[in-house]
Amino acid sequence: MSMKVFERLKQLMIETTHEERQEIDREIEEKTEKYCDDGIDDLPDSAFIEIINRIKKRKKKKISKEETPLMAQ
């Protein structure tokens, strides 16, 4: 996990899970085509926050799909 990503999240006061931070690292690497510690410096806050929001939205969808409604008896 990238320490620079962790520090930037802390600076922006955004809480994430370890799993989310790993996904953030991967997305930064894909977007910048650099290792996440180097690529994070190329992203403005707006692009960084967009990545975070996309990951949190995906996680929220995944959780809601995993939940099964109780059947009425």
C-alpha positions in Angstrom: 0.0 0.0 0.0 1.2 3.4 -0.9 2.2 5.7 2.0 1.7 8.8 -0.1 -1.9 7.7 -0.9 -2.5 7.1 2.9 -1.1 10.5 3.7 -3.2 12.3 1.1 -6.3 10.6 2.4 -5.4 11.7 5.9 -4.8 15.2 4.7 -8.2 15.3 3.0 -9.8 13.7 6.1 -11.2 10.8 4.0 -11.6 7.5 5.8 -11.1 4.3 3.8 -10.6 0.6 4.5 -7.4 -1.2 3.7 -9.2 -2.9 0.8 -10.3 0.5 -0.6 -6.8 1.9 -0.3 -5.5 -1.1 -2.3 -8.0 -0.5 -5.0 -7.1 3.3 -5.0 -3.5 2.3 -5.5 -4.4 0.1 -8.5 -6.6 2.8 -10.1 -3.9 5.4 -9.7 -1.4 3.1 -11.4 -3.8 2.4 -14.2 -4.7 6.1 -14.7 -1.1 7.4 -14.5 0.8 4.4 -15.8 3.2 4.9 -12.9 3.7 3.2 -9.5 1.1 4.7 -7.2 3.6 6.6 -5.0 4.8 8.4 -8.2 1.4 8.7 -9.9 -0.3 10.3 -6.9 1.7 13.4 -7.4 0.3 13.8 -10.9 -3.3 13.8 -9.8 -5.1 16.9 -8.6 -7.4 16.5 -5.6 -10.5 16.5 -7.8 -9.2 13.5 -9.8 -8.1 11.7 -6.6 -11.5 12.2 -5.0 -13.2 11.0 -8.2 -11.3 7.7 -7.9 -12.2 7.4 -4.2 -15.9 8.0 -4.9 -15.9 5.5 -7.8 -14.4 2.8 -5.5 -16.8 3.5 -2.6 -19.7 3.4 -5.0 -18.6 0.0 -6.4 -18.2 -1.3 -2.9 -21.6 -0.1 -1.9 -23.2 -1.8 -4.9 -21.3 -5.0 -4.1 -22.6 -5.0 -0.5 -26.2 -4.3 -1.6 -26.0 -7.2 -4.1 -24.7 -9.5 -1.4 -27.6 -8.7 0.9 -30.5 -11.0 0.4 -34.0 -9.9 1.4 -35.8 -11.9 4.0 -38.7 -13.8 2.5 -42.1 -13.3 4.1 -43.5 -16.4 5.6 
